[in-house]
Amino acid sequence: MKTNYDFIASNNDFTCGNWKNSGTASRYMFGENSDTKITSVTDGTSNTFMFGEMTYEVYNGRCSSWGYRGWVMTGADPAAGINNWTLGAVPPIRGRLGSWGRVGSLHTGGCQFALGDGSVRFVKDTISTTILIQAAQMSDGSVFNLDS
């Protein structure tokens, strides 16, 4: 079973300058030309996603890789939820992420995230996308529970 981990970055960030031009409260730790420092993570490194797990198979893209960037290898964005196998009317297949940039795994019920402090957490795929986005944003001031 092949999986990979990639930097948490917004799928909206594939447009030139999006990370720099977005408000600091909505920024993820990584993005095009990001310059995040530990002090930029005002929500706390133990409350902010840094890396997310992705499956090898993706319906309309490529699995992200560490050594290079290719077509639609934009990072991992939890905004679409965890283990989201759907893409429009295409029948979902467990283990094949429905689109590029999504997080997911072959673990039952969720996937792994590395937080800014280096800890790794298993997050259930039933968690709300609101909480996932709050955990991805590094300085929005949100208080949340990843165990929800």
N, C-alpha and C positions, 0 to 999 in steps of 0.2 A: 504494500500500500504506500503510495507516494503522497506526501504532503509537503508543504513549504510554509515558510513564514515570511511576511513582508512588512515593510514599514506602514504604519497607520497614516494614510493620506486620503484626503477627500477625493472622490471620483469627479467632483466639480473642478478639481485642480489641474485638469489637463489643458485648460486654456491658459495662454501665456500670461503670466503675472498674477494669476488668481490668488495664490497664497499671500503675496505681498499686499494685494489690494483688498483682501477681506479683513474685516474687523478682528482685532485680537481675541475677542471673546469666542469667535466661531472657528478659530484656527485649530487644526490638528498639529501634532508635533512635527510632522513632515509634509512636504509638498514641493512643488517646483521652486527651486531657489530659496528654500526655507533656510533660516539662520537661527533656529531654536537653540537656546542655551538652557541649562537646567533652571536658571533663575526665571526663564520665560514661563515655566510650568507652575503658574501661581495656584492652581488647584491642588498641587502636591503630586509628587512623582508616584506615590502609592495609590493615587486616584486617577491616573491618566494612562490610557493604552499607548504603548510604543510599537509593538509588533502584533500581528494577528495571523492566525493559522488559515491556510487556504488548501483546498484539495488540488491534486494534480490535474484533474479533468475540469475543464470549463467549456460551457456550450459554445460561446461565440468569442473566444479569445485564447489566450495562452496562460498557462500557469506562470506566475511571476518567478523570476530567477534572481539570484544574488549577484552573478557576475556581469550582467549586462541588462539593458532595458530594450524592450521590443514593443511591437504593436500592442496597445492597450495594457501595458504593464505599468499601471499608474500607482500601485500600492494597494493596501487592503483598507476598505472603507466599511465599517460595521453598520452604516446607515440603512442598508437593505435587509438587516437582520442576519441571524446566524443560520447556516444550513439552508439557505434559500436556493432551492433547486429549480425554480420556475423561470421561464422566459416566455412571456406571452402565451400563445396557444400551443407551444411545444410541450409534449408530455414530460413532466419532471422525471429525472433519474437520480435516485439517491447516490451521492458521491460525485455527481457532476454539477458543479455550481452553475446556476442559470446564466450568469454573466460575469464578465471580468471585474476585478476589483472587489468581489464579495468575500466574506469570511465564512469558513465552514470546515468541517472535518468529517472523518469517518467514525469518530467517537460517537457513541450513542448519546444523543441529547444535548450536544453543545460543541464547543471548541476551546482551544487554548489561546490566551493572550499573555504577552509579556508586558508588564507595566514599567513605567519610567524608573522605578526603584530597582528593577531587575527581578522582581518576583514574577511568578507565573501563576495565572489563575485559570481554572476551568470555568467557563461562563455558559450557563444553560441557554439553549436555543429558544426557550420560552420567555426570555427576558424582553422587555419592551424596547422598541427601537429608540424611544426617547432616552432611556437610560444608556443605551449603547452610544448614542451620539454625545451625551453628556460625558461619558467616560473617554471618548475620543477627543473632545475639545479640552485644551490644556489650560484655559483661563476664563471659563464662563461662570465660575463661582457656584456651580451646582453641587448639591449634596445628594447622594444616591446610594443605593445598596446593590452591589453586583450579585448578591445571592437571591435577589427577588425572582 
